[in-house]
Amino acid sequence: MLSLQEISDRMEIADLMVRYSHAVDTHEWETLDEIFTPDAHIDYTAMGGPAGDVESTKKFLAAVMPNFSAFQHMISNSSIRVEGDQATARTMCHNPMLVTSADGSTQLMLCGLWYLDTFVRVDGDWRIQQRVEEKSYMFVAPDAVPKS
């Protein structure tokens, strides 16, 4: 049976992961400072991105996300394990992204991955200390929206 503290911890961690998705999808890069620890390590290499700290991650996202005309980070099926002030989780992410080329053609890119996260409680709040992406699939469908 879960204690009230563990239930609360799991809900706070789940909310933190949703806040990450919303921050990326709304381009609110400074919000990532409230989600990650200052010394966090973020590894996007499995899906073709870089690995680095929070500042380099914010710069990468700010540079790459404008290339997509539509996107949604949808997370589910989190397996969260809490041990005191530390926790781990494996969370499924489905991320459809629409790429529009200069000629007006579009491609739908479907990304399926898992976030492998390590969390720590900092001053009473949960933060992501490490995020590593694990690739499941990436599929690019040409001409998702036909040209007129």
C-alpha positions in Angstrom: 0.0 0.0 0.0 1.3 3.5 -0.9 1.7 6.1 1.8 0.1 9.5 1.4 3.6 10.9 0.9 4.4 8.5 -1.9 1.1 9.3 -3.6 1.8 13.0 -3.3 5.4 12.5 -4.6 4.2 10.5 -7.6 1.6 13.2 -8.5 4.2 15.9 -8.2 6.6 14.0 -10.4 3.9 13.3 -13.0 3.0 17.1 -13.0 6.6 18.0 -13.4 6.8 15.8 -16.5 3.7 17.4 -17.9 5.1 20.9 -17.2 8.2 19.9 -19.3 6.0 18.9 -22.2 4.0 22.2 -22.0 7.2 24.3 -21.7 8.6 22.7 -24.9 5.4 22.9 -26.8 4.8 26.6 -25.9 8.5 27.6 -26.3 8.8 28.7 -22.7 12.5 27.9 -22.3 13.0 29.7 -19.0 10.4 27.4 -17.4 13.0 24.6 -17.9 15.0 26.2 -15.1 12.2 25.3 -12.7 11.9 21.8 -14.0 15.6 20.7 -14.1 18.2 20.9 -11.4 21.0 23.5 -12.2 23.4 20.6 -12.7 21.0 18.4 -14.8 22.2 16.3 -17.7 19.8 16.0 -20.6 20.6 13.5 -23.4 18.6 13.7 -26.6 21.1 11.7 -28.7 18.9 8.6 -29.2 16.6 10.8 -31.3 19.4 12.7 -33.1 19.8 15.6 -30.7 22.6 16.6 -28.4 23.5 15.9 -24.8 24.3 18.6 -22.4 23.2 20.9 -19.5 20.1 23.0 -19.1 21.5 26.0 -20.9 22.7 24.2 -23.9 19.4 22.3 -24.0 17.4 25.5 -24.0 19.6 26.9 -26.8 19.1 23.7 -28.9 15.3 23.7 -28.4 15.1 27.4 -29.2 17.0 26.8 -32.5 15.3 23.6 -33.6 11.6 23.9 -32.6 10.8 26.8 -35.0 11.5 24.3 -37.8 8.2 22.5 -36.9 4.9 24.1 -37.7 3.0 21.8 -35.4 3.9 19.4 -32.6 2.6 17.8 -29.4 4.5 16.0 -26.7 2.1 13.4 -25.3 3.4 11.4 -22.3 1.8 8.4 -20.6 2.4 5.1 -18.9 4.9 6.4 -16.4 6.5 3.9 -14.2 7.6 5.9 -11.2 9.7 4.6 -8.3 10.2 6.9 -5.3 12.9 6.3 -2.7 12.9 9.1 -0.2 14.2 12.3 -1.8 15.1 10.5 -5.1 13.0 8.9 -7.7 13.3 7.4 -11.2 10.7 7.0 -14.0 10.3 5.5 -17.4 7.7 7.4 -19.3 6.4 6.9 -22.8 6.3 9.8 -25.2 4.6 10.1 -28.6 5.6 13.2 -30.4 4.0 14.0 -33.8 5.7 16.9 -35.5 4.8 18.7 -38.8 7.7 19.9 -40.9 6.9 22.5 -43.6 9.4 22.9 -46.4 10.2 26.2 -48.2 8.1 24.9 -51.2 5.1 24.5 -49.0 5.1 20.7 -48.8 4.8 19.1 -45.4 6.0 16.0 -43.8 4.6 14.4 -40.7 7.3 13.0 -38.4 6.2 10.6 -35.8 8.6 10.1 -32.9 8.1 7.4 -30.3 10.4 7.3 -27.3 10.7 6.8 -23.6 12.1 9.4 -21.1 14.4 7.7 -18.6 14.4 10.2 -15.7 16.2 10.6 -12.4 14.5 13.1 -10.0 15.6 14.7 -6.8 13.7 16.7 -4.2 15.3 20.2 -3.9 14.0 22.5 -1.2 10.8 20.5 -1.0 10.1 20.5 -4.8 10.9 17.7 -7.3 13.3 18.4 -10.2 14.7 16.4 -13.0 18.4 15.7 -12.5 18.9 13.5 -15.5 16.8 12.9 -18.6 17.8 10.4 -21.2 15.8 9.6 -24.3 15.4 6.0 -25.4 14.3 5.6 -29.0 11.4 3.4 -30.0 10.7 4.6 -33.5 10.8 7.5 -35.9 8.7 7.6 -39.0 8.5 10.4 -41.6 5.5 10.4 -43.9 6.0 12.5 -47.0 3.4 15.1 -48.1 1.2 14.9 -45.1 -0.9 17.8 -46.5 -1.1 17.9 -50.3 -0.1 21.1 -52.1 -3.0 23.0 -53.7 
